[in-house]
Amino acid sequence: MAASKVKQDMPPPGGYGPVDYKRNLPKRGLSGYSMLAIGVGVMCFGYWRLFKWNRERRRLQIEELEARIALLPLLQAEQDRRWERMSSTQTAGWPPSQRSCLTFDPGKSLYTSALASCGTCSRPQSNRVTTVHLGYYTNTACKCSILK
């Protein structure tokens, strides 16, 4: 086997030139301080708009509240008319003597089984304190006189 002559790759005479390994990127965008300044400026503008809108919204709420207060007598008059119309249709079938009685309720019985009041107040007798003495129930004073 005969050895073949292979041409070997060799550097050029005098060697290769120096390799530039330093970072050489072009400057892009804003600096950090300028971005911080822009961010603070945008925040200040946003807060200014927020406070301005809150003042406007508060003014609108006060205006709406004043309008409601101004309309309150009219709304109350409408409610009174509605209530009067409803109560007059309810009492239309009642006898005239019962129409003037505010305590009369047509659905309830005319007879009451309420206990008598204690005399010192208008509360019913069931308001009395009941005590047991020697096996007998004894009514003592009304709760209202005990509280005095």
FENDA-V110424 format. One record per backbone hydrogen bond with DSSP energy under -1.0 kcal/mol. CO is the residue of the C=O (numbers start at 1). NH is the residue of the N-H. If there is no record, write none. Layout:
co | nh
CO | NH
CO | NH
This chain:
co | nh
12 | 15
19 | 21
31 | 35
32 | 36
33 | 37
34 | 38
35 | 39
36 | 40
37 | 41
38 | 42
39 | 43
40 | 44
41 | 45
42 | 46
43 | 47
44 | 48
45 | 49
46 | 50
47 | 51
48 | 52
49 | 53
50 | 54
51 | 55
52 | 56
53 | 57
54 | 58
55 | 59
56 | 60
57 | 61
58 | 62
59 | 63
60 | 64
61 | 65
62 | 66
63 | 67
64 | 68
65 | 69
66 | 70
67 | 71
71 | 75
72 | 76
73 | 77
74 | 78
75 | 79
76 | 80
77 | 81
78 | 82
79 | 83
80 | 84
81 | 85
82 | 86
83 | 87
84 | 88
85 | 89
86 | 90
87 | 91
95 | 98
95 | 99
105 | 108
116 | 125
123 | 118
124 | 127
125 | 128
129 | 140
131 | 138
133 | 136
136 | 133
138 | 131
141 | 129
142 | 146
143 | 147
